[in-house]
């Protein structure tokens, strides 16, 4: 995990987790309300992207585990 300081005055961030480069963070209209809502989530689920954000990365596609072969 990592953290960066990003502000509305300088909304750039570099993703050190995925290494994809510079991203511009889109700030919500009411940051305090968004923080309160995010605080209710487990830490692992606090990365959030607005569905309309042009910088939103592609979501991972879930992979189904292989079905074991039936015993003969």
N, C-alpha and C positions, 0 to 999 in steps of 0.2 A: 504494500500500500504506500501511497505517497500523497503529499498535499502541496498545493501552491497557493500563493496569495494572488487573487484575481479581483480587480475592482472595475466598476463601470467606466472609470477613466482609462484603464488599461486592461481590457477584457481578454487579452491573449494568454494562452496556456500551452505548454508542451506536454503531450501525454508520454510520460516516462514508462507507463505500464505497457502500452501497445506500440510505442515508437512510431506512430503514424505522422508525427509532425505537429505543427502549430495549429491550434483550434481557437476560434473566437467564441467566448461564452456569451450566451444570450441571457440577460438578467430579467427576472419576472417583474411585473409592474409593482407588486407588493412583496419585496424580499422577505420581510419579517413573517408574513403569512406562509410563504413557501418554506421557510426554515422551521416553523412550528409543525407544519404538515410532515416534513421530512424527518423530524425528530421522533415521530411515532413509528417509523420503519426500523427494522433491524439494520445494523450498520452495513452489512453486505449488500443491502438493497437501496442505499442512499444515493447512488449514481442515477441521475434522472435526466432525461432529454425531452424537451417539448416535442410533440409529434410533428409540428410544422417547422422546427428549426432546420435551416438549410445545412448546418454543420453536423446534424445528427448522424452518427455512424450507423452502418447496417447492423441490425440486431442479429445475434447468433441464431442459427437454425438448430433447434433441438435434435439430437441424434438418439434414435431408439436403440436400446441395447439389443444385441443379437439374441434371437430366440434359440435356446439350447436345443440340440437334436434330441428327439425322444429316444429313450432307451429301447432297444429292440430285444 
